[in-house]
């Protein structure tokens, strides 16, 4: 589509001075890292609640559930918010190259000097070919069934 829109000219990349990460990309990275942190934090808190004595067990179970909700619901919500509402990266610095101009062809003037004829025949001509044989001249090979049929048609010897 780019080639059609720009008359067949390919874009030329011009690098920008400073690369910055777009807010959209930052938000998606934050959401993904929040989910990864949750994948590590929730099991750790769950194991700690299993080994904690008495009241401390309830505290670790509460924090495990809270971190699961925050990380596994908040992470995808953060990525969704960033993908929909935050600003994308600036357009790349592609600039179309200068167009290719084919060389001009000068047309000779039409007049009596112009001859419209076929080019001369080539020096190395092909050898003489023999004519193809007619179908009647081709000898047909004998059929396998013909010889078998002839053997069956032989009269049986009479030897009573």
C-alpha positions as CSV (number, residue, x, y, z in Angstrom):
1,X,0.0,0.0,0.0
2,X,2.9,2.3,0.8
3,X,4.4,1.8,-2.7
4,X,1.1,2.6,-4.4
5,X,0.5,5.7,-2.3
6,X,4.0,7.1,-3.0
7,X,4.3,6.3,-6.7
8,X,6.4,3.1,-6.2
9,X,9.0,4.8,-4.0
10,X,10.3,2.9,-1.0
11,X,10.7,4.7,2.3
12,X,14.1,5.6,3.5
13,X,14.8,5.3,7.3
14,X,16.2,8.3,9.0
15,X,17.1,7.5,12.6
16,X,15.9,9.8,15.3
17,X,18.2,11.4,17.8
18,X,16.7,10.0,21.0
19,X,14.5,6.9,21.5
20,X,11.8,7.3,24.1
21,X,9.3,4.7,25.2
22,X,5.7,5.7,24.6
23,X,3.3,5.9,27.5
24,X,1.2,3.1,25.9
25,X,4.2,0.8,25.9
26,X,5.1,1.7,29.5
27,X,1.6,0.9,30.6
28,X,1.6,-2.5,28.9
29,X,4.9,-3.3,30.5
30,X,3.7,-2.2,33.9
31,X,0.6,-4.5,33.6
32,X,2.7,-7.4,32.5
33,X,5.2,-6.9,35.3
34,X,2.3,-6.7,37.8
35,X,1.0,-10.0,36.7
36,X,4.5,-11.6,36.9
37,X,5.0,-10.3,40.4
38,X,1.6,-11.7,41.3
39,X,2.7,-15.1,40.0
40,X,5.6,-15.1,42.4
41,X,4.1,-13.2,45.4
42,X,0.8,-15.1,45.8
43,X,2.3,-18.6,46.1
44,X,4.9,-17.3,48.6
45,X,2.2,-15.7,50.8
46,X,0.1,-18.9,50.5
47,X,2.9,-21.1,51.7
48,X,3.7,-18.7,54.5
49,X,0.1,-18.8,55.7
50,X,0.3,-22.6,55.9
51,X,3.3,-22.5,58.2
52,X,2.3,-19.5,60.3
53,X,1.0,-20.2,63.8
54,X,-2.4,-18.9,65.1
55,X,-3.5,-15.4,64.1
56,X,-0.5,-14.8,61.8
57,X,-2.0,-17.5,59.5
58,X,-5.1,-15.3,58.9
59,X,-2.9,-12.3,58.1
60,X,-0.8,-14.1,55.5
61,X,-4.0,-15.6,53.9
62,X,-5.6,-12.2,53.7
63,X,-2.5,-10.7,52.0
64,X,-2.3,-13.7,49.6
65,X,-5.9,-13.1,48.6
66,X,-5.4,-9.3,48.3
67,X,-2.3,-9.7,46.2
68,X,-4.0,-12.2,43.9
69,X,-6.8,-9.8,43.3
70,X,-4.6,-6.8,42.7
71,X,-2.0,-8.6,40.6
72,X,-4.2,-10.9,38.4
73,X,-7.1,-8.4,37.9
74,X,-5.1,-5.2,38.1
75,X,-2.4,-6.3,35.7
76,X,-4.7,-7.0,32.7
77,X,-6.8,-3.9,33.5
78,X,-3.6,-1.8,33.4
79,X,-2.6,-3.3,30.1
80,X,-6.1,-2.7,28.7
81,X,-6.2,0.9,29.9
82,X,-2.8,1.6,28.3
83,X,-3.7,0.0,25.0
84,X,-7.0,2.0,24.7
85,X,-6.4,5.4,26.3
86,X,-2.7,6.2,26.4
87,X,-0.7,7.9,23.7
88,X,1.1,5.7,21.1
89,X,4.7,6.2,20.0
90,X,5.5,8.9,17.5
91,X,5.5,7.9,13.9
92,X,8.8,6.6,12.5
93,X,11.1,8.8,10.5
94,X,10.6,7.3,7.1
95,X,11.0,9.7,4.2
96,X,10.4,8.6,0.7
97,X,13.5,8.4,-1.5
98,X,13.9,10.5,-4.5
99,X,12.1,9.1,-7.5
100,X,13.7,7.1,-10.2
101,X,13.6,8.8,-13.6
102,X,14.2,6.4,-16.5
103,X,16.6,7.7,-19.1
104,X,14.9,9.5,-22.0
105,X,14.9,7.6,-25.3
106,X,15.3,9.8,-28.3
107,X,13.0,8.7,-31.2
108,X,14.6,8.9,-34.6
109,X,12.7,10.9,-37.2
110,X,10.4,9.0,-39.4
111,X,11.3,9.3,-43.0
112,X,12.5,7.5,-46.0
113,X,15.7,6.3,-44.2
114,X,13.6,4.1,-41.9
115,X,13.2,0.6,-43.2
116,X,10.7,-1.7,-41.8
117,X,11.9,-5.2,-42.6
118,X,12.8,-8.4,-40.9
119,X,16.4,-8.7,-39.6
120,X,18.8,-10.8,-41.7
121,X,18.8,-14.5,-41.2
122,X,21.3,-15.9,-38.7
123,X,24.5,-17.5,-39.8
124,X,24.2,-20.7,-37.9
125,X,21.1,-22.3,-39.3
126,X,19.6,-25.5,-37.9
127,X,20.3,-28.8,-39.7
128,X,17.9,-30.3,-42.1
129,X,15.1,-32.3,-40.4
130,X,13.6,-35.3,-42.0
131,X,9.9,-35.2,-42.5
132,X,7.7,-36.9,-40.0
133,X,6.5,-40.4,-41.1
134,X,2.8,-40.9,-41.9
135,X,0.9,-43.0,-39.5
136,X,0.3,-45.6,-42.1
137,X,4.1,-46.1,-42.5
138,X,4.6,-46.9,-38.8
139,X,4.8,-50.7,-38.1
140,X,2.6,-51.7,-35.2
141,X,4.1,-54.2,-32.8
142,X,2.2,-57.5,-32.6
143,X,-0.4,-57.8,-29.8
144,X,0.2,-60.2,-26.9
145,X,-3.4,-61.4,-27.0
146,X,-3.2,-62.1,-30.8
147,X,-0.6,-64.9,-30.3
148,X,-2.5,-66.4,-27.4
149,X,-5.7,-66.4,-29.4
150,X,-4.0,-68.2,-32.2
151,X,-2.8,-70.9,-29.9
152,X,-6.3,-71.5,-28.6
153,X,-7.8,-71.7,-32.1
154,X,-5.5,-74.6,-33.2
155,X,-7.4,-77.8,-33.8
156,X,-6.8,-80.5,-31.3
157,X,-5.1,-83.6,-32.5
158,X,-7.3,-86.5,-32.9
159,X,-5.8,-89.5,-31.2
160,X,-8.5,-91.8,-30.1
